[in-house]
Amino acid sequence: MSMTTVAAPGISTTAAALRRLYFGRFAFAIVWAAVTIPLAKHLNPLTAALLVIYPLFDVAAAIVDARASRLTGSPTLLYVNVAISLLAAVGLGVASASGVPAVLRVWGAWAVVAGLVQLIVGVRRRAMGGQWPMIISGGISVLAGGSFIAAASADNPALTNAVGYAIPGAIFFLIAAIRLGRVAKGN
């Protein structure tokens, strides 16, 4: 006798939407990192604009996520993430005029707080499936954010590691998207 678990319609619909979103977040982060890493050696207007774009993309993704998640739970933390990422974008724009240490402090603070939100959202969604990569990524983000803040006090702080932080995040989004495939199909 074979047993098949069928996900509730709200869960499979949300999983399908999250799967598409996670694939999109993976693609954006990889392209963003590929463009930004070579430019991260110098803080100039182009680098500053690219740094601001990253949290703005996070704002858009959190809004899409919140809309998709209405069927399966409260999107309140996702709206908190929208506010945090908007503040980060503004903060990065302002910090860019002050230099690399200021940018690292803002980027690090954003990584810590957004990572905590991602961790909590992932824990709340773990029954849906495919969320362990998000939980791990949130935890890593918190630790990485702390390291960026600490790096701001180094003798010669650099943006390269902060920018490179997008790559592991992208990989975790890809893994989560793949893992959500089964739930998205209702199986």
PyMOL commands that set and color helices and strands:
alter all, ss='L'
color gray80, all
select helices_A, chain A and resi 9-39+45-69+76-95+100-128+132-151+160-164+166-179+181-184
alter helices_A, ss='H'
color red, helices_A
deselect
rebuild
show_as cartoon
